[in-house]
Amino acid sequence: MKENYIITTFYSTHLALKFENLLKKNDLTIKIIPVPRQISASCGLAGRALSKDYDKVVKLIEDTSFDIEEIYELIDGEYYKRK
């Protein structure tokens, strides 16, 4: 079974790297990846986390007022906008 992921896009590279540090400090798994071609973004980097952590990631974004562009979910090779 394939793992499902959430992909978070940002307005700048700086925000992507700052987001990576924020999630790691909160014991969440994240990997910085190039923005997939199917997703349009202002920055060339995105954060990939496990779909099972979606609620934790969103709460962290809301609690810290973190500035993201969009959140997508990758399910079976298709991207769906989540937030």
DSSP file (Angstrom, degrees, kcal/mol; ACC not computed):
  #  RESIDUE AA STRUCTURE BP1 BP2  ACC     N-H-->O    O-->H-N    N-H-->O    O-->H-N    TCO  KAPPA ALPHA  PHI   PSI    X-CA   Y-CA   Z-CA
    1    1 A M              0   0    0      0, 0.0     2,-0.2     0, 0.0     0, 0.0   0.000 360.0 360.0 360.0 132.8    0.0    0.0    0.0
    2    2 A K        -     0   0    0      1,-0.1     2,-0.3     0, 0.0    74,-0.1  -0.495 360.0-118.1 -76.2 144.6    1.3    3.4   -1.0
    3    3 A E        -     0   0    0     -2,-0.2     2,-0.3    72,-0.0    73,-0.1  -0.626  24.9-135.1 -79.0 139.5    1.7    6.1    1.7
    4    4 A N        -     0   0    0     -2,-0.3    47,-2.3    71,-0.1    48,-0.4  -0.752  24.7-164.9 -95.2 146.4   -0.5    9.2    1.2
    5    5 A Y  E     -AB  50  74A   0     69,-1.4    69,-3.3    -2,-0.3     2,-0.4  -0.867  20.0-135.0-128.1 158.2    1.1   12.6    1.7
    6    6 A I  E     -AB  49  73A   0     43,-2.9    43,-2.4    -2,-0.3     2,-0.5  -0.943  20.3-154.1-107.9 141.3    0.2   16.2    2.2
    7    7 A I  E     -AB  48  72A   0     65,-3.0    65,-2.9    -2,-0.4     2,-0.5  -0.969   5.6-162.4-117.7 120.8    2.2   18.8    0.2
    8    8 A T  E     -AB  47  71A   0     39,-2.9    39,-2.5    -2,-0.5     2,-0.3  -0.898   6.3-158.7-106.3 129.1    2.5   22.3    1.6
    9    9 A T  E     -AB  46  70A   0     61,-2.7    60,-3.1    -2,-0.5    61,-0.7  -0.742   7.6-160.1-107.3 158.1    3.5   25.1   -0.7
   10   10 A F        -     0   0    0     35,-0.7    33,-0.9    -2,-0.3    32,-0.4  -0.827  29.7-123.7-134.4 165.6    5.0   28.4    0.2
   11   11 A Y  S    S+     0   0    0     56,-0.4     2,-0.3    -2,-0.3    57,-0.1   0.616  94.8  17.2 -85.3 -14.7    5.6   31.9   -1.1
   12   12 A S  S  > S-     0   0    0      1,-0.1     4,-1.6    31,-0.1    31,-0.1  -0.989  71.5-117.0-153.9 159.2    9.4   31.8   -0.6
   13   13 A T  H  > S+     0   0    0     -2,-0.3     4,-2.3     1,-0.2     5,-0.2   0.883 114.6  59.9 -62.4 -39.6   12.2   29.4   -0.1
   14   14 A H  H  > S+     0   0    0      1,-0.2     4,-2.2     2,-0.2    -1,-0.2   0.909 104.9  48.3 -56.4 -44.7   12.9   31.0    3.3
   15   15 A L  H  > S+     0   0    0      1,-0.2     4,-2.5     2,-0.2    -1,-0.2   0.872 108.4  54.6 -65.9 -36.7    9.3   30.0    4.5
   16   16 A A  H  X S+     0   0    0     -4,-1.6     4,-1.9     2,-0.2    -2,-0.2   0.928 111.9  43.4 -62.0 -44.9    9.8   26.4    3.3
   17   17 A L  H  X S+     0   0    0     -4,-2.3     4,-1.9     2,-0.2    -2,-0.2   0.873 113.4  51.1 -70.2 -37.1   13.0   26.0    5.3
   18   18 A K  H  X S+     0   0    0     -4,-2.2     4,-2.1    -5,-0.2    -2,-0.2   0.890 109.5  51.4 -65.1 -39.4   11.4   27.7    8.3
   19   19 A F  H  X S+     0   0    0     -4,-2.5     4,-2.5     2,-0.2     5,-0.2   0.891 105.8  55.3 -64.6 -40.5    8.4   25.4    8.1
   20   20 A E  H  X S+     0   0    0     -4,-1.9     4,-2.3     1,-0.2    -1,-0.2   0.937 109.5  46.4 -57.5 -47.3   10.7   22.4    8.0
   21   21 A N  H  X S+     0   0    0     -4,-1.9     4,-2.4     1,-0.2    -1,-0.2   0.897 110.6  53.6 -62.8 -40.7   12.3   23.5   11.2
   22   22 A L  H  X S+     0   0    0     -4,-2.1     4,-0.9     2,-0.2    -2,-0.2   0.927 111.4  44.1 -61.2 -47.0    9.0   24.1   12.9
   23   23 A L  H ><>S+     0   0    0     -4,-2.5     5,-2.6     1,-0.2     3,-0.5   0.910 112.8  51.2 -67.0 -41.2    7.6   20.7   12.1
   24   24 A K  H ><5S+     0   0    0     -4,-2.3     3,-1.7     1,-0.2    -1,-0.2   0.898 106.5  54.6 -63.0 -39.6   10.8   18.9   13.1
   25   25 A K  H 3<5S+     0   0    0     -4,-2.4    -1,-0.2     1,-0.3    -2,-0.2   0.758 109.0  50.0 -63.6 -23.7   10.8   20.8   16.5
   26   26 A N  T <<5S-     0   0    0     -4,-0.9    -1,-0.3    -3,-0.5    -2,-0.2   0.076 121.0-108.9-103.2  21.9    7.3   19.4   17.0
   27   27 A D  T < 5S+     0   0    0     -3,-1.7     2,-0.4     1,-0.2    -3,-0.2   0.796  72.5 138.7  57.7  35.0    8.3   15.9   16.2
   28   28 A L      < -     0   0    0     -5,-2.6     2,-0.4    -6,-0.1    -1,-0.2  -0.896  55.4-118.3-108.5 141.1    6.6   15.7   12.8
   29   29 A T        +     0   0    0     -2,-0.4    21,-0.5    -3,-0.1     2,-0.3  -0.621  42.5 163.9 -79.3 129.7    8.1   14.1    9.8
   30   30 A I        -     0   0    0     -2,-0.4     2,-0.4    19,-0.1    19,-0.2  -0.996  21.0-165.6-145.5 146.6    8.7   16.4    6.9
   31   31 A K  E     -C   48   0A   0     17,-1.9    17,-3.0    -2,-0.3     2,-0.5  -0.999  21.1-133.2-131.5 131.2   10.8   16.4    3.7
   32   32 A I  E     +C   47   0A   0     -2,-0.4    15,-0.2    15,-0.2    -2,-0.0  -0.733  37.5 169.8 -83.9 128.0   11.5   19.4    1.6
   33   33 A I  E     -C   46   0A   0     13,-2.8    13,-3.0    -2,-0.5     2,-0.1  -0.879  41.4 -88.6-132.5 160.8   10.9   18.5   -2.1
   34   34 A P  E     -C   45   0A   0      0, 0.0    11,-0.3     0, 0.0    10,-0.1  -0.477  59.0 -94.6 -64.5 145.4   10.7   20.4   -5.4
   35   35 A V        -     0   0    0      9,-1.9     6,-0.1    -2,-0.1   -26,-0.0  -0.461  47.1-111.2 -62.9 126.5    7.2   21.6   -6.0
   36   36 A P    >   -     0   0    0      0, 0.0     3,-2.0     0, 0.0    -1,-0.1  -0.271  20.9-119.3 -59.0 146.6    5.5   18.9   -8.2
   37   37 A R  T 3  S+     0   0    0      1,-0.3    -2,-0.1    -3,-0.1     0, 0.0   0.795 111.9  62.8 -58.1 -30.3    4.7   20.0  -11.7
   38   38 A Q  T 3  S+     0   0    0      2,-0.0     2,-0.5     1,-0.0    -1,-0.3   0.638  97.1  68.9 -72.2 -12.6    1.0   19.5  -11.2
   39   39 A I  S <  S-     0   0    0     -3,-2.0     2,-0.5    33,-0.0    -1,-0.0  -0.923  75.4-144.9-111.5 128.1    1.0   22.2   -8.5
   40   40 A S        +     0   0    0     -2,-0.5     2,-0.3   -31,-0.0   -31,-0.1  -0.781  32.1 161.4 -89.0 131.2    1.5   25.8   -9.3
   41   41 A A        -     0   0    0     -2,-0.5   -30,-0.1    -6,-0.1     5,-0.0  -0.984  47.8-129.9-148.8 157.2    3.5   27.7   -6.6
   42   42 A S  S    S+     0   0    0    -32,-0.4     2,-0.3    -2,-0.3   -31,-0.2   0.721  96.1  52.7 -77.8 -22.7    5.5   30.9   -6.2
   43   43 A C  S    S-     0   0    0    -33,-0.9   -33,-0.1     2,-0.2   -31,-0.1  -0.811  79.0-132.8-114.9 153.4    8.4   29.0   -4.6
   44   44 A G  S    S+     0   0    0     -2,-0.3    -9,-1.9   -10,-0.1     2,-0.3   0.483  83.8  74.0 -84.7  -2.3   10.2   26.0   -6.0
   45   45 A L  E     + C   0  34A   0    -11,-0.3   -35,-0.7   -35,-0.1     2,-0.3  -0.861  54.3 180.0-116.1 148.5   10.2   24.1   -2.7
   46   46 A A  E     -AC   9  33A   0    -13,-3.0   -13,-2.8    -2,-0.3     2,-0.5  -0.927  25.9-121.5-136.0 161.7    7.4   22.3   -0.9
   47   47 A G  E     -AC   8  32A   0    -39,-2.5   -39,-2.9    -2,-0.3     2,-0.5  -0.915  20.7-157.7-106.5 132.3    7.1   20.4    2.3
   48   48 A R  E     +AC   7  31A   0    -17,-3.0   -17,-1.9    -2,-0.5     2,-0.3  -0.943  20.4 163.6-112.8 123.1    5.9   16.8    2.2
   49   49 A A  E     -A    6   0A   0    -43,-2.4   -43,-2.9    -2,-0.5     2,-0.2  -0.836  45.0 -82.9-128.5 167.4    4.4   15.2    5.4
   50   50 A L  E >   -A    5   0A   0    -21,-0.5     3,-1.9    -2,-0.3   -45,-0.3  -0.492  31.4-130.3 -73.0 139.1    2.4   12.2    6.1
   51   51 A S  G >  S+     0   0    0    -47,-2.3     3,-2.1     1,-0.3     4,-0.3   0.833 106.6  66.6 -57.5 -33.1   -1.4   12.5    5.5
   52   52 A K  G 3  S+     0   0    0    -48,-0.4    -1,-0.3     1,-0.3     3,-0.2   0.716  98.8  53.5 -63.1 -18.4   -2.0   11.0    8.9
   53   53 A D  G <> S+     0   0    0     -3,-1.9     4,-2.7     1,-0.2    -1,-0.3   0.303  75.4 110.0 -95.9   7.9   -0.4   14.1   10.4
   54   54 A Y  H <> S+     0   0    0     -3,-2.1     4,-2.8     1,-0.2     5,-0.2   0.912  77.8  47.0 -51.8 -52.0   -2.7   16.6    8.5
   55   55 A D  H  > S+     0   0    0     -4,-0.3     4,-2.2    -3,-0.2    -1,-0.2   0.885 113.7  48.6 -61.2 -39.0   -4.6   17.7   11.6
   56   56 A K  H  > S+     0   0    0      2,-0.2     4,-2.2    -4,-0.2    -1,-0.2   0.903 112.4  48.7 -66.2 -41.4   -1.4   18.2   13.6
   57   57 A V  H  X S+     0   0    0     -4,-2.7     4,-2.4     2,-0.2    -2,-0.2   0.932 112.3  47.6 -65.0 -45.9    0.2   20.2   10.8
   58   58 A V  H  X S+     0   0    0     -4,-2.8     4,-2.7    -5,-0.2     5,-0.2   0.907 111.5  50.8 -63.1 -41.8   -2.9   22.4   10.3
   59   59 A K  H  X S+     0   0    0     -4,-2.2     4,-3.1    -5,-0.2    -1,-0.2   0.913 110.6  49.3 -62.0 -41.8   -3.1   23.1   14.1
   60   60 A L  H  X S+     0   0    0     -4,-2.2     4,-1.8     2,-0.2     6,-0.3   0.905 110.9  49.9 -63.6 -41.9    0.5   24.0   14.1
   61   61 A I  H  X>S+     0   0    0     -4,-2.4     5,-2.0     2,-0.2     4,-0.7   0.932 115.5  43.3 -61.1 -46.3    0.1   26.4   11.2
   62   62 A E  H ><5S+     0   0    0     -4,-2.7     3,-0.6     1,-0.2    -2,-0.2   0.917 112.8  51.5 -67.1 -44.2   -3.0   28.0   12.9
   63   63 A D  H 3<5S+     0   0    0     -4,-3.1    -1,-0.2     1,-0.2    -2,-0.2   0.814 120.0  35.0 -64.2 -30.8   -1.3   28.2   16.3
   64   64 A T  H 3<5S-     0   0    0     -4,-1.8    -1,-0.2    -5,-0.2    -2,-0.2   0.416 102.9-126.9-103.0   0.2    1.8   29.9   14.9
   65   65 A S  T <<5 -     0   0    0     -4,-0.7    -3,-0.2    -3,-0.6     2,-0.2   0.885  41.6-174.2  53.5  40.8    0.0   32.0   12.2
   66   66 A F      < -     0   0    0     -5,-2.0     2,-0.9    -6,-0.3    -1,-0.2  -0.462  23.7-125.7 -71.9 136.3    2.5   30.4    9.7
   67   67 A D        +     0   0    0     -2,-0.2   -56,-0.4    -3,-0.1     2,-0.3  -0.727  42.0 161.9 -89.6 102.5    2.2   31.9    6.2
   68   68 A I        -     0   0    0     -2,-0.9   -58,-0.2     1,-0.2     3,-0.1  -0.731  36.7-142.7-112.3 165.9    1.7   29.1    3.7
   69   69 A E  S    S-     0   0    0    -60,-3.1     2,-0.3     1,-0.4   -59,-0.2   0.913  71.4 -29.9 -88.9 -62.8    0.4   29.2    0.2
   70   70 A E  E     -B    9   0A   0    -61,-0.7   -61,-2.7     2,-0.0     2,-0.4  -0.964  45.5-135.1-150.1 162.4   -1.7   25.9   -0.1
   71   71 A I  E     -B    8   0A   0     -2,-0.3    11,-3.7   -63,-0.2    12,-1.5  -0.999  25.1-177.2-122.4 130.8   -1.9   22.4    1.3
   72   72 A Y  E     -BD   7  81A   0    -65,-2.9   -65,-3.0    -2,-0.4     2,-0.5  -0.871  18.7-137.8-119.5 154.8   -2.6   19.5   -1.1
   73   73 A E  E     -BD   6  80A   0      7,-3.0     7,-2.2    -2,-0.3     2,-0.7  -0.967  10.5-147.3-113.9 133.2   -3.1   15.9   -0.5
   74   74 A L  E     +BD   5  79A   0    -69,-3.3   -69,-1.4    -2,-0.5     2,-0.5  -0.880  25.0 170.3 -99.9 112.3   -1.4   13.3   -2.7
   75   75 A I  E >   - D   0  78A   0      3,-2.6     3,-1.9    -2,-0.7   -71,-0.1  -0.980  69.2 -23.1-127.6 118.5   -3.6   10.2   -3.0
   76   76 A D  T 3  S-     0   0    0     -2,-0.5    -1,-0.1     1,-0.3     3,-0.1   0.868 127.4 -48.4  49.5  44.1   -2.8    7.5   -5.5
   77   77 A G  T 3  S+     0   0    0      1,-0.2     2,-0.4     0, 0.0    -1,-0.3   0.455 117.0 108.9  82.1   0.6   -0.8    9.9   -7.7
   78   78 A E  E <   -D   75   0A   0     -3,-1.9    -3,-2.6     2,-0.0     2,-0.4  -0.886  60.4-137.5-112.4 143.4   -3.5   12.7   -7.8
   79   79 A Y  E     -D   74   0A   0     -2,-0.4     2,-0.4    -5,-0.2    -5,-0.2  -0.847  17.8-173.2-102.2 132.8   -3.3   16.0   -6.0
   80   80 A Y  E     -D   73   0A   0     -7,-2.2    -7,-3.0    -2,-0.4     2,-0.3  -0.992  26.9-121.4-126.3 128.2   -6.3   17.4   -4.1
   81   81 A K  E     +D   72   0A   0     -2,-0.4    -9,-0.3    -9,-0.2   -11,-0.0  -0.515  33.5 172.2 -69.7 129.0   -6.4   20.9   -2.6
   82   82 A R              0   0    0    -11,-3.7   -10,-0.2    -2,-0.3    -1,-0.2   0.779 360.0 360.0-106.1 -39.4   -7.0   20.7    1.1
   83   83 A K              0   0    0    -12,-1.5   -11,-0.1     0, 0.0    -2,-0.1   0.323 360.0 360.0-145.8 360.0   -6.6   24.2    2.5
